[in-house]
Amino acid sequence: MTKCASTGLRHNALQHFEKLTRKIPYIAAMAESPHILIVDDHREIRELVTRALTKEGFRVTSAADGRAMHKTLADARIDLILLDLMLPGEDGLSLCRALRAKSDIPIIMLTAKGDEIDRVIGLELGADDYMAKPFGSRELIARIRAVLRRGRQSEAAPKPAQYRFDRWRLDTAARELVGEDGVTVPLSTGEYDLLMAFVERPQRVLSREQLLDLARGRAAANFDRAIDTQVSRLRKKIEQDPADPKIIKTVWGGGYTFTAAVSTQ
């Protein structure tokens, strides 16, 4: 009975959303647009919401469950999460609680449940807003933009003041790279952003697309060879021998990996 009720609600939500989505005007994607993560186990809803948000200029990634959500969060910079309440395995409320314990990423809960208590619990756990299915695409987009505006007005989650690796100290307050001899090495904005992407994710293979997204927040469609150029410049500043790099290594066919151990304070 519960399964049938859930399926019926989803079917109605899908039909309602698809009807309204056809009416959304196209808006060209911006070079730097918010990255939205949709977490919903219903494939057709993910696809419909993705199409609607993409038309409005958002970058979109989707995940079917909590495991895929965590993987995406580790690999990309996400600006807002649309989180379904009813998920297989770990449910939306548990995921919301876990996210809020370590992140300030805005969350909009999506639920097919009619009980007010579910929405209240979601908000108390840290969700920024909620929408009950079925919902219209225009309202969803308006709520996303409103939550993003509130997020920009609030202070960002504090980052470690310093990252230490190899012979270097990266001071995030001053945005300076300081060697063990106390000499400051100047970094361009692009080099600093790229180095931050690396030190926050050491010992992991990061593709060029991921690095571009993490360092610049630009859509994959705008990707070029700029990352290779920035990596080359960064190597000249932090490697003892840029021709034989030990800190930033190339992974052929995969991208780059930051091999140095990183500590924070």
Sequence and secondary structure as in RCSB ss.txt:
>XXXX:A:sequence
MTKCASTGLRHNALQHFEKLTRKIPYIAAMAESPHILIVDDHREIRELVTRALTKEGFRVTSAADGRAMHKTLAD
ARIDLILLDLMLPGEDGLSLCRALRAKSDIPIIMLTAKGDEIDRVIGLELGADDYMAKPFGSRELIARIRAVLRR
GRQSEAAPKPAQYRFDRWRLDTAARELVGEDGVTVPLSTGEYDLLMAFVERPQRVLSREQLLDLARGRAAANFDR
AIDTQVSRLRKKIEQDPADPKIIKTVWGGGYTFTAAVSTQ
>XXXX:A:secstr
 HHHHHHHHHHHHHHHHHHHHTT       SS  EEEEE S HHHHHHHHHHHHHTT EEEEESSHHHHHHHHHH
S  SEEEEESS SSS HHHHHHHHHTT    EEEEE    HHHHHHHHHTT SEEEESS  HHHHHHHHHHHHHH
HHHS      SEEEETTEEEETTTTEEEETTS EE   HHHHHHHHHHHTSTTSEE HHHHHHHHH   GGG  T
HHHHHHHHHHHHH SSTTS SSEEEETTTEEEE S EEE 
